[in-house]
Amino acid sequence: MTQTSALKSASITNLDSTPVVPNSCGMGAPDRLRTVDDYVTTLSGDQTGSTYKVVRIPSTAIVKSVVLESEAMTGGKFDIGLYYSDSAVDGTPSGVQGTLISANFFATDVDCSSAVGPTNEVNQSGNYTLNLRAEPIWQAAGLSADPGGFLDVVLTCHTTAVTTGARIGLKVEYAE
């Protein structure tokens, strides 16, 4: 038996409702993407557990992509995760500043032994599934309430230490 479906996304269903239910920007309604990108230079001999805070995003960001790029390090595998900002001036609550939310929220064990061209790792770990990419990052990460302030997107040297120091960077695109 064959089946033919005519399904609608939640945002289309909202627009077809009477009265129309407006969609939120980044969650079914158009929005301009904001981009933040930067890089760090790892050091030769950096061990597993080393962390590299690369970019900071608001807790209300609706993350659409996380692009990693790196030079060859001969050795080095990285997780891409979330920490609370460690800033005392950006609105992040003082009781959580700098603490881990999820070490591998976006990606786990990305191998940077050889150079890595720009690669979207937004759900390489399987933790940031398609349905979560329509929620503010605090909610998608499983926090019970918006903490306010900012979150850092952090690379953590995971299962293989860095042999040769090199540049590694992230570009995060998000709606807000």
N, C-alpha and C positions, 0 to 999 in steps of 0.2 A: 504494500500500500504506500503510495507516495503522498506527501503532504506539502501543501503550499501555505506559507505563512505570510502575513502582512502585519509585522510588528512595528511598534513605535518606541522610541526612547522616551524617557521621562520628560525631557525638555520639549519634545514635539507634542506629547500628550498634554502638557501644561498649555502650550500655545493653541491647541485644538479645543481646550475646555471653554465652557460658557459659565461665567465670564472667564476670560483669558487669565491664566495664572502666570505672572511674570517670572522669568528665570533670573537667577542672580548671575552677575558677571563671573566668568570662569567656571560656572556650573550650568552650562547650557545656553547662556547668553553670551554674545560676543564681548570681548574685552581686549585691551591692548596688553600684550605680554611685557613684563618687565624682565630685564636680564641683569644678572650679576655674575661676574667672572673674575677669577684671579688664579694665581699659582703659588706654589712654594717650591723651594729647592731642597730635596732630601739630602741627607749627608751619607757619605760612604760609611757602611757599617751600622746604620740605624737598625735597631733590633725590632722584633715583633713587639707590638704594644706601643710603638711610637705613634704619636698622633700629629696630624697636620690640619689645623683649622684653616679652611680655604675661603669660604664665603659665608655671609650672614644674611638670613632672610627673616622677615617678620613672621610671628607665630600664626598670623592669619593668611599667609601665602597659600595659594592653591598651586602646587608645583606641577608643572607640565613636562619638564625634561631636566635631566641631570647628565650633562655631557662631560666625559672624562677624556683627557689627552695627556700623554706623557712621553718623555724621552726614554730611551733604553736605560735600564738600571742594572742589567746583567742578572739581578735577582730582585725580588720584591713583589709581594701580592698584597692587595689592599681591599679593605671593606670601605664602603661609603655609607656613613650614618649621620645621626643627629645628636647634638648635645645642646643643652641650654647655653645661651651666650654667657660669657664670664664677665661681661661689662657691668659696672656699677651705675652706669648713667644712661642705659638705653631702655629702661622700663622692665627688664627681666627681674623677676622677684629674687630678692637676696638669698632666700633659703635654698634655691636650686641652681644658682649661677655656676656654670661650668660643669654641671653633672650630665652624665650619659642618659640619653633617652633610648637610643637603639644604635648599636655599633654598625649593624649591617642593614639598616632600613632600606636603602636603595640597592646596594650591591655587596657581594661577598667574594673574596678571593680573586679580584681582577688582577691578572698577571701582567706586570709591567717590566718583565725581564727584557723584552724587546720593546721598541717604540710602539705606542698605541695612538693611532689616529683618532680624531674626534669620534667618540662612540657614545650613544645615548644609553646610559646605565640605569634609567629611572626605575626599572623593576627587574633588574638582573637577578636580585635575590629572591624574587617572588613575594616580597613583603608589601610592596606598594602597588597593589593590583589596580586594574582599570577603574573599578568603582570607587576606590579611595582617591583617585586623582580629580574628583569633583568635590572634595572636602578640604577645608582649611588644614594645613599640615599638622597643627596640634591635635585635631580630631583624628586624622588619618593615622597618626603615630600612636593612637590609643590613649591619649591623655583624657582625663575626665572633664576638664574645663580648660578654656583658653588661659594660659598663664600670663599672657601679655608679653610685651617685649619681643625679643628675637631669639632665633635658634641658629646654631652654626652647623653647616654641612662640613663634616670632618672625614678625612681619610685616615684609616688606622692600618698600619702595617700589620698584617694578620699572620699568615702561616709561613711566609718566607721573608727573611730579613733582606734589607737593601744591600746590594753589593757595591754598586757604583752610584754615588749621588747624582741626581738629575732633577730637572723640572717636571712637576706634575700639576695639572690644573683642572679646575671644574668650571663649567658654565651652567648656571641654573636659570631656567625660565619659569616664571610664575605669574599668575593673575592675582589680584587682590581686591 
